[in-house]
Amino acid sequence: MGLDIARASLHELGTLDGDSIIVGEIDDKLVNLPSYRELYHRWEKQQWSTQDLDFSIDRQDWANVAEENRPIWISGFVVFFQGEVSVVNNLIPYLAAVPTEEQRIFLTTQLVDEARHATFFDKFFREALLMEGPDIESILVKIRPLIQPGQRQILMEGLVEIGQKLHDEPTNMAYLV
């Protein structure tokens, strides 16, 4: 008997192998997607804290990365970090635009998770990469120059633009896609 995707915990979902996913373990369940209410309740049960994460092994691994290879790795980390922060900063108009209260309540979980991801990267940059600064913004100021123009357009300018459009026209569902 297969895993009940609709009721599975994050841990259980993590036990699926690639073949199970490819042959439809998850795809078969997409016909009966959970409601926004069910998604919210699942979110409540599956919490994690960035403060519980230990980056000591990552710090050791980082120490072994050749100096000439570090910019390549950092550029990838930077994109993820800025992406999470950008979503946190621009998700509010989506809350006003979704048509139902259950969608709005569920969407707030996404805002919390994006904030959690941003604090994850802040902790990762500090503890694994040994970057220093008094707050998240100081770390972001240091790393933003590493973001390529195309990435900046998508992660920063594009999200702001669509967020502004949603703010101005919250009933225009085309902006939610």
Secondary structure by P-SEA (a helix, b strand, c coil): cccccccccaaaaaaccaaaaaaccccccccccccaaaaaaaaaacccccccccaaaaaaaaaaccccaaaaaaaaaaaaaaaaaaaaacaaaaaaccccaaaaaaaaaaaaaaaaaaaaaaaaaacccccccccaaaaaaaccccccaaaaaaccaaaaaaaaaaaaccccccccc
